[in-house]
Amino acid sequence: MKGVVFDIQRFALLDGPGIRTTVFLKGCPLHCDWCHNPESQRLSPQLMYNREKCRLCLECLRVCPHDVHRFDSDRHDINYENCRQCGQCVEACVYGALTLSGREMDVDEIMHIVHQDRVYYEESGGGLTISGGEPMLQYGFTAELLRAAHHNHIHTCLDTSGYAPQEHYREIVGDIDLVLFDYKYFDADSHFKMTGQSNSLLLQNLEFLYHNGPGIILRCPLVPGINDTVEHLSSIAGLAVQYPQLLAVDILPYHDMGRDKASRAGKEYRIPAGVVPDGNMKKKWLEQLFSLGCNKARIV
């Protein structure tokens, strides 16, 4: 079985305990306005264009069979809808302005990379983290990768939004040592507007994993003026009370690294510029959560 991977980060320090290798899988059923990996949303490989590197050499226009590239005076425009991800333009671009995000890999290829840092996992308590996108969208591949890591006694961590059939979590829970579970907003209607999906299935899966699975770290992205409301902070604290065995409540302050990547992928980025939280705002969030009884909150 093969999966579509868009990145593998070795020596990752923020995706679970210790030193980890994080495998990012393509595809996500959610389309969060603040997504910092917008190139991960499509399941298939995706053409990316960096305008700053383009030298208008026209080689991509010459080799592309699908009328993707258009030039007007000193401007190079991309018709992303026409792209079939054949990669011919990427190979022709010697300046690196064109890349393909995502490639097929099998479990053995990935485990070969993971094994290279095994000594670091053993010394630091680290291991393998599978992230995305939403790794459960490639459920069969995710299950095989988790199984292979567990067979080799490597600590496993699943970073998930919770948006997947509960039976899929039930089938793989024995191969997961830790879950990083995203919690984006408390209100179902607002959650739908922000992400394209309701949060009801997510909350059901959080309940299931808490009572039947491994340890859970709740991960809460906060975007100033979008979801850092008093009501949402109160709901985060409420979940910490409802689930007292949560290992931690991680607050993930918004950053705008996804803005440039969205542009390169031909996607609209809806979060306005200038909303990146400063240190005072992050401190205020923590103080509010602590005052609400959420003493496991921490800024990540």
C-alpha positions in Angstrom: 0.0 0.0 0.0 1.2 3.5 -0.8 0.2 6.8 0.7 0.6 10.4 -0.5 3.1 12.3 1.6 3.9 16.0 1.4 6.6 16.3 3.9 8.7 14.3 6.4 10.4 16.3 9.2 13.1 14.6 11.2 14.2 15.9 14.6 10.7 17.4 15.2 10.2 18.7 18.8 6.6 20.0 18.8 4.7 17.0 17.6 4.7 14.8 20.7 7.3 13.9 23.4 11.0 13.7 22.7 12.7 13.9 19.3 10.4 12.7 16.6 10.0 12.0 12.9 6.8 13.6 11.7 5.2 12.2 8.5 2.7 14.6 6.9 0.1 13.0 4.8 -1.9 14.8 2.1 -5.7 15.3 2.2 -8.0 16.8 4.8 -11.9 16.9 5.0 -11.6 20.2 6.9 -10.7 23.5 5.2 -9.8 25.8 8.1 -9.4 29.4 7.3 -6.2 29.6 9.2 -4.6 26.4 7.9 -0.8 26.6 8.0 -0.5 23.7 5.5 -3.0 24.6 2.8 -1.1 22.5 0.3 -2.1 19.5 2.4 -5.9 19.8 1.8 -6.0 18.1 -1.5 -5.3 14.4 -1.5 -3.4 14.3 -4.7 0.0 16.0 -5.4 -0.4 19.7 -6.1 1.5 22.2 -8.2 3.2 25.0 -6.3 4.5 28.2 -7.9 6.9 30.6 -6.2 6.7 33.8 -8.2 9.8 35.3 -6.6 12.0 32.5 -8.1 10.5 32.7 -11.6 12.8 34.2 -14.3 10.2 34.1 -17.1 12.3 31.7 -19.2 9.1 30.1 -20.7 10.4 26.5 -20.4 7.3 25.5 -18.5 5.1 26.9 -21.3 7.1 24.9 -23.8 6.8 21.5 -22.1 3.3 21.7 -20.5 0.7 19.7 -22.4 -2.3 21.0 -20.5 -2.2 24.8 -21.0 -1.4 25.5 -17.3 1.2 28.3 -17.8 0.4 31.7 -19.3 2.6 34.6 -19.8 1.6 38.2 -20.3 4.5 40.7 -20.6 6.4 40.2 -17.3 3.8 38.1 -15.6 3.5 34.4 -15.3 0.1 33.1 -14.3 -1.0 29.6 -13.4 -4.2 27.9 -14.4 -4.3 25.4 -11.5 -7.6 23.9 -12.7 -5.9 22.6 -15.8 -3.0 21.0 -14.0 -2.8 17.2 -14.1 0.3 17.0 -11.9 2.4 15.4 -14.7 5.5 17.2 -13.4 7.0 18.1 -16.8 7.1 21.8 -16.0 8.7 21.1 -12.6 11.5 19.1 -14.3 12.0 21.9 -16.8 12.1 24.7 -14.2 15.8 25.1 -13.4 15.1 28.0 -11.0 13.0 26.0 -8.6 9.9 28.3 -9.1 7.7 25.2 -9.7 7.4 22.2 -7.4 5.0 19.4 -6.7 3.7 19.1 -3.2 3.1 15.4 -2.4 4.5 12.1 -3.7 3.6 8.5 -3.3 5.6 6.5 -0.7 5.2 3.0 0.7 5.5 2.0 4.4 8.9 0.5 3.9 10.3 3.7 2.4 9.0 5.7 5.3 10.1 3.3 8.0 13.6 3.3 6.5 13.7 7.1 7.2 12.2 6.6 10.7 14.7 4.0 11.7 17.6 6.3 10.9 16.9 8.3 14.1 16.0 5.4 16.4 18.8 6.1 18.8 17.4 9.6 19.3 13.9 8.2 20.1 15.3 5.9 22.7 17.3 8.6 24.4 14.6 11.3 24.4 11.4 9.3 24.6 10.5 10.2 21.0 9.2 8.3 18.0 7.0 8.6 15.0 4.2 11.1 14.6 1.7 10.9 11.7 0.1 14.2 10.9 -1.4 16.0 7.9 -3.7 17.2 6.5 -5.8 14.6 8.3 -4.0 11.3 8.4 -7.3 9.4 8.9 -8.3 10.4 5.4 -5.7 7.9 4.2 -6.8 5.5 6.9 -5.5 2.2 5.4 -2.0 3.6 4.9 -2.0 5.3 8.4 -3.0 2.0 10.0 -0.2 0.1 8.2 2.4 2.7 9.2 1.3 2.7 12.8 1.4 -1.1 12.8 4.9 -1.2 11.4 6.2 1.3 14.0 4.6 -0.6 16.9 6.0 -3.8 15.6 9.4 -2.2 15.8 8.8 -0.9 19.3 8.7 2.8 18.2 6.5 5.2 20.1 3.6 6.3 17.9 1.6 9.5 17.9 -1.4 10.4 15.8 -2.2 14.1 15.1 -5.9 14.2 14.2 -8.8 16.5 13.9 -11.1 13.7 14.9 -13.0 13.9 11.6 -13.2 10.2 10.6 -15.5 7.2 11.1 -15.3 6.0 14.8 -14.8 2.4 13.7 -11.5 3.5 12.1 -10.2 4.8 15.4 -11.4 1.7 17.1 -9.4 -0.5 14.7 -6.1 1.3 15.2 -6.3 2.4 18.8 -4.1 -0.5 19.9 -1.2 0.8 17.8 -1.3 4.4 19.1 0.6 5.5 22.1 -0.5 9.2 22.1 -3.2 11.3 20.3 -2.8 15.0 19.6 -6.5 15.9 19.2 -7.4 19.2 17.6 -10.2 21.3 19.1 -11.0 24.3 17.0 -14.3 25.8 18.2 -17.2 24.9 20.5 -20.2 26.0 18.5 -21.2 23.6 15.7 -22.5 26.2 13.3 -19.5 28.5 13.7 -17.2 25.4 13.4 -18.9 24.6 10.1 -18.3 28.2 8.8 -14.6 28.1 9.9 -13.7 24.6 8.7 -16.4 23.3 6.3 -17.6 20.7 8.8 -19.6 20.4 12.0 -17.8 19.5 15.2 -20.3 16.8 16.4 -18.3 13.8 15.0 -15.1 15.3 16.4 -16.5 15.5 19.9 -17.9 11.9 19.6 -14.5 10.7 18.7 -12.8 12.6 21.4 -15.2 10.9 23.9 -14.4 7.5 22.4 -10.6 8.0 22.4 -10.5 9.3 25.9 -12.3 6.3 27.3 -10.8 3.6 25.0 -7.5 4.9 23.7 -4.1 6.1 24.7 -3.1 9.4 26.3 -4.5 12.5 24.7 -3.2 16.0 24.4 -5.9 18.5 23.4 -4.5 20.9 20.8 -6.4 24.3 20.5 -5.4 26.7 17.7 -6.4 30.2 18.6 -6.7 33.0 16.1 -7.2 36.6 17.4 -10.7 37.9 16.6 -11.8 34.5 15.1 -12.0 31.8 17.8 -10.3 33.3 20.9 -13.7 34.2 22.3 -14.5 34.0 26.0 -17.1 31.3 25.2 -14.5 29.1 23.4 -11.9 29.5 26.1 -14.6 28.5 28.6 -15.4 25.4 26.5 -11.7 24.5 26.4 -11.6 24.7 30.2 -14.8 22.7 30.4 -13.3 19.9 28.4 -10.3 19.9 30.7 -12.7 19.4 33.6 -14.8 16.8 31.7 -11.7 14.8 30.8 -9.4 15.2 33.8 -6.9 12.6 32.5 -5.9 14.8 29.5 -2.1 14.9 29.5 -2.1 18.6 28.5 -4.1 21.4 26.8 -1.8 22.9 24.2 -2.7 26.4 22.9 -1.4 26.9 19.4 -1.2 30.6 18.7 -2.0 31.5 15.1 0.9 32.3 12.7 0.5 33.3 9.1 3.1 30.9 7.5 0.2 29.5 5.5 -0.5 32.7 3.7 2.5 32.4 1.3 1.9 28.7 0.8 -1.8 29.3 0.0 -0.7 31.8 -2.7 1.8 29.4 -4.2 -1.0 26.7 -4.3 -3.4 29.1 -6.0 -5.7 29.2 -2.9 -7.6 32.0 -1.2 -6.3 32.9 2.3 -9.2 34.4 4.3 -7.5 35.5 7.5 -6.6 39.2 7.3 -3.0 40.3 7.7 -1.9 41.7 11.0 -3.7 39.3 13.4 -0.6 37.3 14.7 -0.9 37.4 18.5 1.9 39.0 20.5 3.2 37.9 23.8 0.7 39.9 25.9 -2.2 38.3 24.1 -0.8 34.8 24.6 -0.3 35.6 28.3 -3.9 36.8 28.5 -5.2 33.6 27.0 -3.3 31.5 29.6 -4.5 33.7 32.5 -8.1 33.3 31.3 -7.8 29.5 31.1 -6.1 29.2 34.5 -8.8 31.4 36.0 -11.4 29.0 34.5 -9.7 26.0 36.2 -7.7 24.8 33.2 -4.3 24.3 34.9 -3.0 22.0 32.2 -2.9 24.8 29.5 0.4 25.7 27.9 1.5 27.7 24.9 3.2 25.6 22.2 
